[in-house]
Amino acid sequence: MKLPAFLGGIRGKLIAIFVLIKVVPLVLLAWYAWHATSQLGEEVSVKAGSMADSMLSTIKSVGKTVTDDSIRALDLRSREAIEAMTTDTAKEIANFLYDRDNDIRQASDLEPSEAAFRLFMNERRRTIYRHATWKLAEDGKSWVPEKELAREAKVTRPVLPDNAKDFHARPPEYLGEAEQRPLFVEMTYLDLNGNEKIKVTSGGLTDKGLKNISDRNNTFTRAESYFADLKKLKPGQIYVSDVIGAYVPTQAIGPYLPATLEKAGKPFKPEESAYAGTENPVGKRFRGIVRWAMPVLKGGQTVGYVTLALDHDHIRQFSDRLMPTEERYTPIADAIKGNYAFIWDYKSRSISHPRDYMIVGYDPQTGRPATPWMDEDLYAEWQASGKPSDEFLAGIPPFRDQNLKRKPAKALVKAGTIGLDCRYLNFSPQCDGWNAVTEHGGSGSFVIFFSGLWKLTTAAAIPYHTGQYGNTPQGFGFVTIGANVDEFHKAATATAAQINTLLEEKDASFKNQRSELLDQVAQSLTSTALGLWGSTILMVVIVIAIAVWMAGLLTRRITGMISGIHAFQEGDLKRRLDAHSSDEMGELACSFNRMADSVEESFKRLEEAREKAEEASRQKSAFLATMSHELRTPLNGILGFAELLKYELDNPAQQEYAAVIQQSGEHLLNLVNEILDLAKIEAGEMPFKRVPTPLASLVAETAAGYQVTATAKGLGFELIMADGLPANLVTDPVRLRQILSNLLSNAVKFTEHGKIKLAVSPVGEEIAFAVTDTGAGIPPESREMVFEKFKQLENFLTREHGGTGLGLSLVKQLAEHMGGRITLDSEVGVGSTFTVYLPLDTTDE
Amino acid sequence: MNEERHALVVDDHPTNRLLASALLKRMGWIVSDAENGNLALEQAGQKTFRLILLDISMPGLSGEETCAKLRATPSGGALKIIAYTAHAFQEDRDRLLAAGFDDILVKPISVQALEALTKDL
C-alpha cells in the first residue's frame, strides 16, 4: 500500500502519529460522552413520556371509574326515587279509589232523590290542573304556549352565610291552571230492572235521559254491561267498573304538525285528532268514566242501586302532571322526551297516557273495544282470521313472545287505532316486564332501550282491591313511569364531561409539557452535543496545530540539518550545524560538526598533499626539462663539432677519433633521451596522444631505416603486414614509432646472422607488432630481467652493442601506458621474438 | 639558386652560434649571427634573411617572442624560422609549432638533420 505523499516525510508521519494518538481517543471520548448523553436524554424522554401517559391513563381510568360509579350511584338513586314515586303514586291512586268506595257507600245511604244526589255531587269536587292555551308556532314546526311562563324562585331575604352552601330555592310548583272539577260526571239510581229512576249529571259527558241500562246501547259509549254484575251484588258489596271511554284515534304519531300530515297525505286538523300533550295540545281528549255501584237497601233488602261515574280525568291527574325529573311536575306532558307516567288497568290496558290515542277505548257506535295496536305478525294473523279484533284477540295468549325485534303494524298506524293493550303489544316487551314485577302486587323497574332511548321503566301495582279489582294481587292495575336514563345521571355525565374536558385539557397540557420536556431534553442534548463536539473540535484543532507546530519544530531542525549536510556534501566544508540544543538533535548536530571538522581537516591535508605533490611534479617536470635542455646544449657542441671534424680532418686516425667522439656523444644522447623518457613516464609527465594514425606508412617509414642498417650488416629484413589491419590506428604515433624503433634497433644490434622480421597483425581486440630476430636468444631465466633498467645479458656488452640498457624497459613502459603489453618468446641459439600488443582502436574518441 | 642565401643564427650560447654557423657555411649559406632577440630583430631589419635559426631559451626576448616579432616584419611571412633548441620534448615541439615556427631543430643537431630542413631553400 502506498502511503499518501504527505505521510512520506517525517513531518507528515509525526502529524499523523499525533493525530492518531491524540485526536482518535479524543473523538472516541467525545463520541462516547455524546452517545451516553443522548441515550440518557432518550431514556428521560421515553420515561417522561410513558410517565405522563400512564398518569393520564390513571386519571382517565380514575375519572371513568368515578363517573361510572357516579352514574351507577345516580342511576340507583334515581331508580330508587322513581320507584318510590311510582309506588307512592300507585298508593295515592289506590287511596283515591278507596275514597270513592266511601263515596258510594255514603251514596247508598242517601234517600234517593235528585236534590240529594245533586248536593252529593256538588260536594265532591277536586282540583284538576290543565295547561294554558297552546298554539302552533309561526314556523309550523312545533307547538308553543301562547304565553311563555316565566318561573323564578323568589328569595327576598339575604341568604345567611351559614346557609349559603348549596342554597337552593325553587319557585312554587306549577301544575297548570287549576280547575275545580266535580269528581263524578253522573249519579244514578236504578231500580231492580235496570231502569234509571234518578239521574244527575255534570259536564255533559253522559246522556241526561233516563234509560234502562241493562241494554248496552243505553250505556256510556254503549260499552257498559254493569247491570248483570249489579244483580250479583250482595248488600254492602261494591261494584267498580273498568275504565270506559270512546277511543280517540289519531292521524299521526308524534308531533302533530302540518308537515307531518302533509307527508301522510291527510288534512291538518289537530282538533279532530287525539290530544297528545306538547305534540298536539289542541287535540280531542279521551273522556272516560269508572262507575261505582252499590245496592240500596231498605229493611235489609236490596231495593235498587246507586251508581257514581267517576270522571276519568281525576285518575289521569295522578300521572299526567308527573315528571320523573328535577322538573317534578309539568302542566303538559312531553311524550317525545320519554319522561312520563302511565297507568294501566288490571288487564294491562292503557288507561292514562300523555298521548290520548294510546288510551284503550271503545267504538262508541258499536260499543266494542277499539282495535288495539299490534305487531305485524299479530296483525297479519288477525287479518287472516276475519274476526272482529276483540273476538280474535280473546283467543290469543297475552304477552305472547314479546320482544323488541317485532315491528308495529303500519296498517294500524294508518288506521289511527293504536290503543295500547299491553297483552297484545308484542313489540313492547316492557309490557311483560311490568307484569312480571306487578302481577303479585309488587313493584320494580328495569332499563330498556326503546324508541331510541335508554329508559328506566318502573312499575308498581295499584293496591286497590275493591270488586273485580280484588281478583288479583295486581289490584286496580299498575302505574309505570318511564324516564330517560340520561336524565338521572345528568350530573354525573356533566361531571364526566367535565372530567373529560379536564382530561383533554390535562392531556393537552401533559402533551405540551411532554413536548416541552422533550424539547428541553433535545435542546439540552443539542447544546451538550454542540459543547461536546465544539470543545472536541477545538481540542482537535489545538492538537493538530500543536502537532503541526511540533512536527515543524522537529523537522525544521532535521531539514535544517539535511540542508546543512547537503551543503557540506556539495563542498561547503565550512558549513556547520546549529548545535545549541542539548537534546539528541543537538548531539547529532555536534557529532556531525565534529565529523565535518575532521573531514575538513582531512580535505585540507589532502589538498596540501595534492598541492605538494603537484608542486613536486612541477618541479620534477621542470627539472627534467632543464636536465634535458642542459644536457643537450653541451651535446650539441660535442656532436656537432665531432661531425664537423670528421669532415674537416684529413688524417684518418684523427677522423677516427672524431668519429669515436661522435659515437660516444650519440650514445650519451640516447642515454639521456631514454633516461628522460623513463623519468617522464615515471613522473607521470609523459603525455600520450590518441590520434588516428596511418598504420602502414608509419610501420613502413620506421622499418625503412632499420632495413638499411640490417642490409648493411648483411642481415635479411622482412616486413609482413597481415590482412584485416585497419588503415588508421588510434594511438600515439610518436610513441609507437619509438617502440618499433627500439625493438628493431635491438634486433639489428644483437643479430649477426640471419634476418630480422617485423610482422603486424590483428589478434582479437589487439594489434600485435612482432619483431623476430635470429640472434642468440634469451634463456628462460633471464626473460623477465631483460625488461629491467640497465640489465643486459652478460654475454652482450652494452658498449659493444651500443645499447643503453634502457630500451626494452622503456618499450615495456610505453606499451603498458598505451594500454598494451609486451611479450617475449625466445629460444637460445635460434632467436627471439618481442611482441608488443596494443589496443586495436580504430575510432577516435 | 642564383641568389645569395642569407641565414641568421640566434643563440645566446657562442658555441651553438658557432656550430650552426659553421655547418650552414659549409652548406653554402651566408651566415650572420646574433646573441639575443633584439639583436636578431635589428639584423633582420637591415638584411633580408631566408633562414633564421632561433634559440628559445635566451636572456631578454625569448625565442617565441622574437619569432612573433620577426613574423610581424614585412618579410616575416616568407621567412623560414626554425627553432634551434635543446627543448626536445614532444610538448615543446607542439608549443613551438603553434608559436609560429616553421620547424624545429633539436640540439644536438646533426648535419643530416640540418640538411634535411634546409635542402629546399
Interface residues (C-beta under 8 A of the other chain):
Chain A: A625 S628 H629 E630 L631 R632 T633 L635 N636 G637 I638 L639 G640 F641 E643 L644 Y647 G665 L669 N673 L676 K680 P687 V734
Chain B: H13 T15 N16 L19 A20 A22 L23 R26 S57 T85 A86 H87 A88 F89 Q90 E91 D92 V106 K107 P108 I109 S110 V111
